[in-house]
């Protein structure tokens, strides 16, 4: 019996010694290299381990140093300075399931080719890691990332898994070429659904915070999104910048706040912009809302030659359209203010009142082309119930017929200034007058115009101006049909005999002042020179009694009698 006992004791000691030797050998570089080679040769994976470490202070943890892991003939999925594997009782039935896997000081690829990772864990933890690749449709690049994913169940194309809660922080995180700093994200992945319960970051020298979710069809719901003190510069034009938003999937905005933002691009800039949007759904460049609002104010809004100072916009959004509670701005030295409504069904913009005061505005050289250019699909008609203009200066520097009107004032009622996507004066009454004016080098005083328009014609019931010593008066009628047949009758009393020379009539062989009578007919269809259509007769009597009559036929003048 003593012999058997000594034998069993000897075997037990040898077994303990073997275990100790094996325990020590497994923590050598040779053992780590051999283990890496053995796994790589007998699986579809490529594994490199520099060293295996275990300490009895944390008996359930195995530490791997210098780990590289990936599929054969593919880039590495993991390159980590250290990997900690925390064992659990679950491994008795499932050896590949760990309590916790910790990746430290390395790089993790988020978008490997189809790959079944041989590990799972209750928790995946990242400490000071870098991440790169594609996370679903986004290109991601993160530095100094700390994260926790629970549970960790990686899929073929999803290293982080498809059903887990997560929390992530990073010093820098670039998402689709948009760089952010000091990032914090908390949320949950549930198959194709993503719920971000809290996220925040430093973006474009400002701060971003919010809460959002994405459904399985790819659409987003922004419960709250707040951007403050953003300073963004881009090389894009405003149109191309907006197209980036049009490309986005369906977005349901519960609340969006943009606070004290400064945005600048190619030939456009917004300064000190405050924007609040509530309850609006954006999709493919269009919007829907049941009870939404948009409020905007800024110091400057610049787009090309347009420069609005201190703009204020307050809109109510509904399925029927937009209620314009307030739109106002300083522009070209003056003030614009209006309110009204845009109707979605008819694409009509109805302004209750439009006030224009103290403008000093030079018309763009292509304003005539803009006048005949069709309006976009969403704007079929523009009507103004009441138009008021006070103390405005309007200048046209076109070389063909420059003009300037000083202290221009006006009053309009029930004006229809756009119809079937075309600018015009289609209905209503309008009166305009100024203190002084110059029309193609002819100076006049107290210019005045009154007109009435309906679907058939525009009737100019009064058109008058004082010259140095005399008075010009006229009436006119312009058809609303595409050919724009028009007629004009003008009289001049004690006006310069050649007052019409700068307006297209040849020089008259008269001196001093004269009395004039002009009748004129023609057509002026859009984008066509109307002068060859003009037929007219001019009677002129000079102060010395000398008179003449001239006739214009198809734009060419020939004398009839003297």
C-alpha positions in Angstrom: 0.0 0.0 0.0 2.9 2.3 0.8 4.4 1.7 -2.6 1.1 2.5 -4.4 0.7 5.6 -2.3 4.3 6.7 -3.2 3.6 5.9 -6.8 0.4 8.0 -7.0 2.2 10.9 -5.2 5.1 10.7 -7.6 2.7 10.7 -10.6 0.8 13.6 -9.1 4.0 15.6 -8.6 5.1 14.8 -12.1 1.7 15.9 -13.4 1.9 19.2 -11.4 5.4 19.7 -12.6 4.3 19.1 -16.2 1.5 21.5 -15.8 3.9 24.1 -14.4 6.4 23.5 -17.2 3.6 23.8 -19.7 2.2 26.9 -18.0 5.7 28.5 -18.2 6.3 27.3 -21.8 3.0 28.7 -23.0 4.1 32.2 -21.9 7.3 32.1 -24.0 7.6 33.7 -27.4 8.4 30.2 -28.9 5.1 28.9 -27.6 3.2 31.9 -28.9 4.8 31.5 -32.3 4.0 27.8 -32.4 0.4 28.4 -31.4 0.0 31.0 -34.1 1.5 28.7 -36.7 -0.6 25.8 -35.6 -3.9 27.8 -35.8 -3.0 29.4 -39.1 -2.1 26.0 -40.7 -5.4 24.3 -39.6 -7.9 27.1 -40.3 -9.0 29.7 -42.8 -7.5 32.4 -40.6 -4.1 34.0 -40.3 -3.0 34.6 -36.7 0.2 36.1 -35.3 0.8 36.3 -31.5 4.0 37.6 -30.0 3.4 36.5 -26.5 0.9 34.9 -24.1 0.7 36.1 -20.5 -1.2 35.1 -17.4 -1.0 36.3 -13.8 -2.7 34.8 -10.8 -3.8 38.3 -9.6 -6.4 38.0 -12.4 -6.7 34.2 -12.8 -9.6 34.4 -15.3 -7.7 36.5 -17.8 -5.3 35.6 -20.6 -3.4 38.4 -22.2 -2.1 38.1 -25.8 0.5 40.6 -26.9 1.3 41.7 -30.5 -1.8 40.2 -32.1 -2.5 40.3 -35.8 -5.6 38.5 -37.1 -7.4 38.2 -40.4 -8.5 35.9 -43.2 -5.9 34.4 -45.4 -5.1 36.5 -48.5 -7.0 39.4 -47.0 -6.0 42.5 -45.1 -5.8 42.2 -41.3 -9.0 42.7 -39.4 -7.1 43.3 -36.2 -3.7 44.6 -35.4 -3.5 45.1 -31.6 -0.7 45.7 -29.1 -2.7 43.7 -26.5 -5.8 41.5 -26.4 -7.3 40.5 -23.1 -9.5 37.4 -23.0 -11.6 37.0 -19.8 -12.8 33.4 -19.3 -16.2 32.4 -18.2 -18.1 29.2 -17.1 -20.0 29.5 -20.4 -16.8 28.2 -22.1 -17.4 24.7 -20.7 -20.2 24.3 -23.3 -19.0 26.9 -25.8 -15.2 27.3 -25.8 -15.3 30.2 -28.2 -17.6 32.4 -26.0 -15.7 34.7 -23.6 -17.0 36.8 -20.8 -15.0 39.8 -22.1 -12.6 40.6 -25.0 -10.5 43.7 -24.6 -8.6 45.2 -27.6 -5.8 47.7 -26.6 -3.5 49.9 -28.7 -4.2 48.9 -32.2 -6.3 49.0 -35.4 -9.6 47.4 -36.1 -11.1 47.1 -39.6 -14.8 47.6 -39.6 -15.5 46.3 -43.1 -13.6 43.0 -43.8 -14.7 40.8 -46.7 -17.1 38.0 -45.7 -15.5 36.6 -42.5 -16.9 34.4 -39.7 -15.0 35.5 -36.6 -14.4 32.5 -34.3 -15.1 34.4 -31.1 -18.1 35.9 -29.2 -18.3 37.6 -25.8 -20.6 39.2 -23.4 -18.6 42.4 -23.9 -16.2 43.7 -26.5 -14.1 46.6 -25.2 -11.8 48.9 -27.1 -9.1 50.8 -25.4 -7.1 53.4 -27.4 -7.9 51.7 -30.7 -8.1 53.1 -34.2 -11.0 52.1 -36.4 -11.2 52.3 -40.2 -13.5 51.0 -43.0 -17.2 51.1 -43.7 -19.9 50.9 -41.1 -22.9 50.1 -43.3 -23.0 52.9 -45.9 -20.6 55.2 -44.0 -16.9 55.5 -44.4 -15.4 55.6 -40.9 -11.9 56.5 -39.6 -11.5 56.9 -35.9 -8.4 57.6 -33.7 -7.9 56.8 -30.0 -11.3 55.1 -29.7 -12.6 53.7 -26.5 -15.8 51.6 -26.7 -17.9 48.9 -25.2 -20.3 46.6 -27.1 -22.7 44.3 -25.2 -23.2 41.5 -26.3 -20.6 41.0 -29.0 -21.8 38.7 -31.7 -19.9 39.5 -34.9 -21.3 38.6 -38.3 -19.9 37.9 -41.7 -19.6 41.5 -42.7 -20.2 43.2 -39.3 -17.3 43.1 -36.9 -19.3 44.8 -34.2 -22.3 42.6 -34.6 -26.0 43.3 -35.5 -27.7 43.2 -32.1 -26.0 45.0 -29.3 -25.9 48.0 -27.0 -22.8 50.2 -27.4 -21.0 53.3 -26.1 -18.1 54.9 -28.0 -15.8 57.8 -27.4 -13.0 59.0 -29.7 -10.5 61.8 -29.9 -11.2 62.1 -33.6 -13.8 60.4 -35.8 -14.2 61.0 -39.6 -17.6 60.1 -41.0 -17.8 60.2 -44.8 -15.0 62.8 -44.9 -16.6 64.9 -42.2 -14.1 65.3 -39.3 -15.2 65.5 -35.7 -13.4 65.6 -32.4 -14.1 64.6 -28.8 -16.8 62.2 -29.9 -19.3 60.4 -27.6 -22.0 58.1 -29.0 -24.4 55.9 -27.0 -27.0 53.6 -28.6 -28.2 50.3 -29.7 -28.0 48.2 -32.9 -31.0 45.9 -33.6 -30.4 44.2 -36.9 -31.1 46.9 -39.5 -32.3 49.4 -36.9 -30.0 51.9 -35.2 -31.0 53.9 -32.2 -28.6 56.7 -31.0 -29.9 57.6 -27.6 -27.2 60.3 -27.2 -24.4 61.6 -29.4 -22.1 64.6 -29.2 -18.9 65.9 -30.9 -16.9 68.9 -31.8 -17.6 69.7 -35.4 -16.2 72.5 -37.5 -15.0 74.4 -34.4 -18.5 74.1 -32.9 -20.5 71.5 -30.9 -22.9 68.9 -32.1 -25.4 67.0 -29.8 -28.5 65.0 -30.5 -30.6 62.0 -30.4 -31.6 60.0 -33.5 -32.7 56.6 -34.9 -32.6 54.8 -38.2 -35.3 52.3 -39.3 -34.8 49.2 -41.3 -35.7 50.9 -44.6 -32.8 53.4 -44.2 -34.9 56.4 -43.2 -33.9 58.6 -40.2 -35.7 60.2 -37.4 -33.9 63.2 -35.7 -35.6 63.5 -32.3 -33.2 66.4 -31.6 -30.1 67.8 -33.3 -28.3 70.9 -32.1 -25.3 72.5 -33.8 -23.8 75.5 -32.1 -21.0 77.8 -33.0 -20.2 75.9 -36.2 -17.6 77.5 -38.5 -17.8 75.6 -41.8 -15.9 76.4 -45.0 -16.4 74.5 -48.3 -15.3 74.9 -51.9 -18.8 73.9 -53.1 -21.4 76.3 -54.5 -24.6 76.7 -52.6 -26.5 74.6 -55.2 -24.0 71.7 -55.0 -23.9 72.0 -51.2 -27.7 71.7 -51.1 -27.5 68.6 -53.4 -25.6 66.8 -50.6 -28.7 67.1 -48.5 -31.0 66.1 -51.4 -29.1 62.8 -51.7 -29.8 61.9 -48.1 -32.4 59.2 -47.4 -35.8 60.2 -45.9 -35.2 62.3 -42.7 -38.0 63.0 -40.2 -36.9 66.1 -38.2 -38.6 66.5 -34.8 -36.3 69.4 -33.9 -33.2 70.9 -35.4 -31.4 73.9 -33.9 -28.5 75.7 -35.6 -27.1 78.3 -33.3 -24.6 81.1 -34.1 -23.3 79.3 -37.2 -21.0 80.7 -39.9 -21.0 78.9 -43.2 -19.0 79.9 -46.2 -18.7 78.4 -49.7 -18.0 79.4 -53.3 -19.7 82.7 -53.8 -22.0 82.3 -50.8 -21.8 82.9 -47.0 -24.1 82.8 -43.9 -23.0 84.8 -40.8 -24.3 84.4 -37.3 -27.1 82.1 -38.5 -29.7 80.9 -36.1 -32.1 78.3 -37.5 -34.8 76.2 -35.8 -36.9 73.6 -37.7 -39.5 71.4 -36.1 -41.7 68.5 -37.3 -40.6 68.4 -41.0 -39.9 65.3 -43.2 -37.4 65.7 -46.0 -37.2 63.3 -48.9 -35.7 63.6 -52.3 -35.6 67.4 -52.3 -39.2 67.7 -51.1 -40.7 68.2 -47.7 -43.8 67.2 -45.8 -45.2 68.5 -42.5 -48.4 68.3 -40.5 -47.6 71.1 -38.0 -44.1 72.3 -38.5 -42.2 75.5 -38.1 -39.1 77.2 -39.5 -37.5 80.2 -37.9 -34.4 81.9 -39.1 -32.3 85.0 -38.4 -28.8 86.0 -39.3 -26.4 88.9 -39.5 -25.7 88.3 -43.2 -26.9 86.0 -46.0 -24.9 86.2 -49.2 -25.5 84.3 -52.4 -23.7 85.7 -55.4 -24.7 89.3 -55.8 -27.5 89.0 -53.3 -26.7 90.3 -49.8 -29.3 90.3 -47.1 -28.6 92.0 -43.8 -30.4 91.0 -40.6 -32.9 88.7 -42.3 -35.7 87.3 -40.2 -37.9 84.4 -41.4 -40.8 82.8 -39.5 -42.8 80.1 -41.3 -45.6 77.7 -40.3 -45.6 74.4 -42.3 -48.7 72.2 -43.0 -49.9 69.7 -45.6 -51.6 72.6 -47.4 -48.4 74.7 -47.8 -46.5 77.4 -46.0 -47.9 80.2 -43.9 -45.4 83.1 -44.1 -45.8 84.8 -40.7 -42.9 87.1 -41.2 -40.1 87.7 -43.7 -38.0 90.8 -43.5 -34.5 91.9 -44.3 -32.3 94.9 -45.0 -31.2 94.7 -48.6 -29.4 97.1 -50.9 -29.5 99.8 -48.3 -33.2 99.5 -47.8 -35.8 97.3 -46.1 -38.0 94.5 -47.3 -40.9 93.1 -45.4 -43.7 90.7 -46.3 -46.2 88.1 -45.1 -48.5 85.7 -46.9 -48.8 82.0 -47.9 -47.6 79.5 -50.4 -50.1 76.9 -51.5 -48.8 73.4 -52.3 -51.7 72.3 -54.5 -51.6 75.4 -56.9 -47.9 76.3 -56.4 -49.1 79.9 -55.9 -47.4 82.4 -53.6 -49.9 84.9 -52.2 -48.4 87.9 -50.3 -50.7 89.8 -48.1 -48.4 92.8 -48.1 -45.0 93.6 -49.6 -43.2 96.7 -48.4 -40.1 98.0 -50.1 -38.4 101.1 -48.6 -35.2 103.1 -49.1 -33.6 100.7 -51.7 -30.6 101.8 -53.7 -30.7 99.0 -56.2 -28.9 98.5 -59.5 -30.7 96.0 -61.7 -28.6 93.1 -63.0 -27.5 93.5 -66.6 -29.5 90.4 -67.6 -32.7 91.4 -65.8 -34.6 91.4 -69.1 -33.6 87.8 -69.7 -34.6 86.9 -66.1 -37.9 88.6 -66.6 -38.8 86.2 -69.5 -37.3 83.1 -67.9 -39.9 80.5 -66.7 -40.2 80.2 -63.0 -39.5 76.8 -61.3 -42.2 74.1 -61.1 -43.0 74.9 -57.4 -43.9 78.5 -58.3 -46.7 79.0 -60.7 -48.2 82.2 -59.6 -47.2 85.2 -57.4 -49.9 87.6 -56.2 -49.5 90.7 -53.9 -52.6 92.0 -52.2 -50.9 95.3 -51.2 -47.6 96.7 -52.5 -46.1 99.8 -51.0 -42.8 101.3 -52.1 -41.2 104.4 -50.5 -38.1 106.5 -51.3 -36.3 104.0 -53.5 -33.5 104.5 -56.0 -33.6 102.1 -59.0 -30.8 102.1 -61.6 -30.3 100.2 -64.8 -26.8 100.5 -66.4 -27.7 98.5 -69.5 -25.8 100.3 -72.4 -28.8 99.9 -74.7 -31.2 101.9 -72.6 -29.9 102.9 -69.1 -32.2 104.6 -66.7 -32.5 105.8 -63.1 -35.5 106.7 -61.0 -34.9 108.7 -57.7 -37.3 108.6 -54.7 -39.5 106.0 -56.4 -42.7 105.5 -54.5 -45.5 103.1 -55.4 -48.8 101.6 -54.4 -50.3 98.4 -55.8 -53.5 96.5 -55.1 -54.4 92.9 -56.0 -51.4 92.5 -58.2 -50.8 89.2 -60.0 -47.1 89.5 -61.0 -46.5 85.9 -62.1 -48.9 83.6 -63.9 -48.2 80.1 -65.5 -44.6 80.3 -64.3 -44.1 83.6 -66.2 -43.4 87.1 -64.8 -45.6 89.9 -65.8 -48.4 92.3 -64.6 -51.4 90.0 -65.2 -53.9 91.6 -62.9 -54.4 94.5 -60.5 -53.7 98.2 -60.2 -50.4 99.9 -59.8 -49.2 103.5 -59.4 -45.6 104.6 -59.4 -44.0 108.1 -59.1 -40.6 109.5 -58.5 -38.9 112.9 -57.8 -36.5 112.7 -60.7 -35.5 110.3 -63.4 -33.1 109.8 -66.4 -34.1 107.6 -69.3 -31.3 107.1 -71.8 -29.7 110.5 -71.1 -33.0 112.4 -71.0 -33.6 114.0 -67.6 -37.2 114.4 -66.4 -38.9 115.5 -63.2 -41.9 114.0 -61.4 -42.3 110.9 -63.5 -45.6 109.2 -62.8 -47.3 106.0 -64.0 -50.7 104.4 -63.4 -51.9 101.2 -64.8 -54.7 98.6 -64.6 -54.2 95.0 -65.7 -56.6 92.1 -66.4 -56.4 88.8 -68.3 -56.8 90.7 -71.6 -54.5 93.7 -71.4 -52.4 96.1 -69.4 -53.9 99.6 -69.7 -51.5 102.4 -68.8 -54.0 105.2 -68.0 -51.3 107.7 -67.0 -47.7 108.1 -68.0 -46.3 111.6 -67.5 -43.1 113.5 -66.7 -41.9 117.1 -66.7 -39.0 118.2 -68.9 -37.1 121.3 -68.2 -39.9 123.6 -69.4 -42.6 121.2 -70.7 -44.7 118.2 -70.0 -44.8 114.7 -71.6 -48.0 112.7 -71.2 -49.0 109.3 -72.6 -51.4 106.4 -72.4 -50.8 102.9 -73.6 -52.4 99.5 -74.0 -50.5 96.2 -74.1 -52.2 92.9 -74.9 -51.6 89.9 -72.6 -51.5 87.5 -75.5 -48.0 86.0 -76.5 -47.6 88.4 -79.4 -47.9 91.4 -77.0 -49.7 93.8 -79.4 -49.3 97.3 -78.0 -50.3 100.9 -78.8 -49.2 104.2 -77.4 -50.4 107.7 -77.7 -48.0 110.5 -76.4 -48.3 114.3 -76.4 -45.6 116.7 -75.5 -46.1 120.4 -74.7 -43.1 122.8 -74.8 -40.7 119.9 -74.7 -37.3 119.8 -76.5 -38.0 119.1 -80.2 -35.6 116.1 -80.1 -36.6 114.7 -76.8 -37.4 111.4 -78.6 -34.0 111.1 -80.3 -32.4 109.3 -77.3 -35.5 107.0 -77.2 -35.1 105.7 -80.8 -36.7 108.3 -83.1 -34.3 110.0 -85.6 -33.3 113.6 -85.1 -35.9 116.2 -86.2 -34.8 119.3 -88.2 -36.3 121.6 -85.5 -34.8 123.9 -82.9 -35.9 124.8 -79.4 -39.1 123.5 -77.8 -41.9 122.0 -79.7 -45.3 120.4 -79.3 -45.4 116.7 -80.2 -48.1 114.2 -80.9 -47.1 110.5 -81.3 -49.2 107.5 -82.1 -47.5 104.1 -82.2 -48.4 100.5 -82.6 -46.3 97.3 -82.5 -45.7 93.9 -81.1 -43.2 92.9 -78.4 -43.1 89.1 -78.0 -40.5 87.7 -75.6 -36.9 87.5 -76.7 -37.5 89.2 -80.0 -36.4 92.7 -81.1 -39.7 94.6 -81.4 -38.5 97.6 -83.3 -39.1 96.1 -86.8 -42.8 95.7 -85.8 -43.4 99.4 -85.0 -45.6 101.6 -87.1 -46.0 105.2 -85.9 -46.8 108.7 -86.8 -45.2 111.8 -85.3 -46.5 115.4 -85.6 -44.2 118.2 -84.3 -44.7 121.9 -84.2 -41.8 124.1 -83.1 -42.2 127.4 -81.1 -41.4 129.4 -84.3 -44.4 127.8 -86.0 -42.4 125.4 -88.2 -44.1 121.9 -88.2 -43.5 118.5 -89.7 -45.0 115.0 -89.8 -43.0 111.8 -90.0 -44.1 108.2 -90.3 -42.4 105.1 -89.1 -43.1 101.9 -91.0 -41.6 98.6 -89.7 -39.2 100.6 -87.6 -37.9 102.9 -90.4 -38.8 106.6 -90.5 -39.7 108.5 -93.6 -40.8 112.2 -93.8 -44.3 112.8 -95.0 -44.7 116.6 -95.1 -43.4 119.8 -93.6 
